[in-house]
Every structure is written in C-alpha cells, then in structure tokens.
C-alpha cells in the first residue's frame, strides 16, 4: 500500500489546513532550532497493532514543526520509539519513513507459529464460542507447556533488524552514536529565555536528546527493565548487540509470543552489584533471563523523564491508545478474562503515577481506537488508514488545547512546593 493513501487522505489534509490557522505561532516548548522547530520529549503507550494510530499522531506533530528529544515507549510504543530514534537526527521528520515501513509489511507475518497456533489465534479473534476455543486450545497446549507462547517472534525480530539496518544501525554502538549526535550538522538548539526574538541561549544538553527508554518485563528476576539504560546487566559487550533485541523483549505479548530470552548473562561480584543496585536482586545472577511484554508492568511510562523539582525547558508529550478503565468487564468468556488479567497488571503502575501527578494529564493525548482489536494482526488497509486518521485527529485536538505557558506555571507551583517540604 502506498503511504500517500494515508498522508494525502482528505481528512488528514483538512486537519493540517485547520491547524495552520488555529496554532500559527503557538508555543509548545522553550527549546527551538534555527528552523524554528520546537522540541519536546515523547512517550508512547503500548497497544498491539493499534500502534498505527501512534504514527498518525506523530505525523501531525511533525507536520506543524514539532521535533523530539528524549523518546520512550512500551510494546507497540517501543516499536515507534526505536524507529524514530534510528531514523535520523532529532531535527529530521521520522513518521513518513515509519509509515512506509508499515505500508510494506503484512502484520499477519508476525503470527509465525505453527498451524495449530494460527488456528487458535484466528478462533480467538473471530469471537468464536467457548467450546470452539477450548477445542482449538487443546491443540496448542504443548505450545504453552514447552514454549510458553504461540509465536516465536522471529519474523518480527528480523523485520526490525532489517529496518534498523536501512538506517545504518547494525548494533547498539551505531544507535548510541546517532543519539549522541543529536541534531544535524550546521544546526543548533536554543533555549528561549525571554519574549524577544533575540532572547535565546545555546542549548547543548547531550544527555537530553540522547535519552531513550524501552520498557520490558524480566519475568526471571521479576524486574522492570529499561533498555538501553540497563543493557550492561545482560551483555558483557553491549556495543555489539542488536537494538532489535530491546523491542522484541518489550513487545513479547504474554502467551501470544514466546518470551524473548537472553543467555550467558554476565556473572561475578561486580555483575551482582549492578543487578542488586538496579533491580534489588539478592540471589545469584541468573544464567538466562526471559522477557515478556513491558506492558504488564508499565504500558505507558510517562514518568520516565519526570523531575518534580524543576520547570522543564520542554514538555514530555504522551500518547495513549484510548482511556483506561472506561468499561467494566462482565463477560466471563475465557478470552475476555485473559485480556482483563493483562489490563489489570498494565494499568496499575502508570495509573498510580498519574493519580499522584495530575499535572501530567495536560500533556497526554488520548486516541479513540473505536472497536479495533489490539491483537488483530490481520488488519485491513481501511482499518490501518482509520487508525492513522484517529491518531491525527487527536493530535490536532491536543495541539489546539495545550498551553505551554500555563503548564509552566503549574510546574513552577509544583516545584516550589517540593522545594519547601
């Protein structure tokens, strides 16, 4: 499918035309460059194939001149995050290339298990009755017993490896070098410090634009893992590792994908000290670690760049795939019970942070994904376009309502409070 079916869709063009008038000269950040692009941090929620809506949201932000410094995401959000990080320097547009990648990929390829696994998944997604699900489930008992999942995830890992390679990212050292580079040569970041055009100062915080956070759940030591920050826990030579590993670990949907494994974990006294410091591990370092979807522990890591005690130079925008807890599960069908177990785990940590830090709700766009199923890897082209448009619509709504100056006042009051206690 041609990406122009997304970017030249009439609804997308109308959104951009309306925004041109509504947000002309509007401020979203104090970090700018010589092209007058405005820079923010970005956190993207997980949600399976619904991640296409994230691309639509980011596309609109980029089209109005917003660019991205630190990036974070979980599961589907981690896919968009790693591709944005690898696609080029911070001042470059990323979403059209990502859209190109998705247009040229049949998502059902990710269902790379055996025939029994595929038949069970098809029955699960076709709203089959409990009897049929049980019968199909009996055929995949060995998959769960022996492999702890239905699909190896090899197709996804190879796809991600190929995409990173297109951008010259063969290993973590390549990705790290690109992130440290920050913006393109002959460009410069500035921080606005006053109302006049000349009221700016150089902004060269490498640690800001190089931050990258992909969340995975280590079920061996029961730990929340942030890649690449914690990469040295798992590899003796991190620089030669494939960054596709980070995303494969993060998107390992329980039971749907076989857990991602890392073997030959570094051991010894110093290794144990790092593990103890990062994860509070008190027993011996394991020889092998298994990862499941980061969404079971933090599906929307909006807290990852958070500092209570200052006013940020740029905001942390967050994109959520719908509202949490907007309906009660009264359906006792096994597929709904499994889904609710997963949702109960993934909503807890992030919801608690937002409850304690309500100011962050000013930074979040909530995409209405309608009845699209987050596990439907057989999405039609029309469904993909619809999700993209839904993301774009919510981005436009967010940009229209967001008030950077008012948000800074909220953060100033919060900072003053924390400094006083």
Secondary structure, 3 states (H helix, E strand, C coil): CCCHHHHCCHHHHHHHHHHHHHCCCCCCECEEECCCCEEEEEEECCCHHHHHHHHHHHHHHHHCCEEEEEEEEECHHHHHHHHHHHCCCCCCCCHHHHHHHHHCCCHHHHCCCCHHHHHHHHHHHCCCCHHHHHHHHHHCHHHHHHHCEEECCHHHHHHHHHHHHHCCCCCHHHHHHHHHHCCCCCCCEEEECCCCCCCEEECCCHHHHCCEEEEEEECCCCEEEEECCCHHHCCCCHHHCCCHHHHHHHCCCCEEECCEEEECCCCCHHHHHHHHHHHCCCCCCCCEEEEEECHHHHCCCCCCCCCCCCCCCECEEEEECCCCCCCCCCCCCHHHHHHHHHHHHHHHHHHHHHHHCHHHHHHEEECCCCCCCCCCCCCCHHHHHHHHHHHHHHHHHHHHHCCHHHHHHHHHHHHHHHHHC
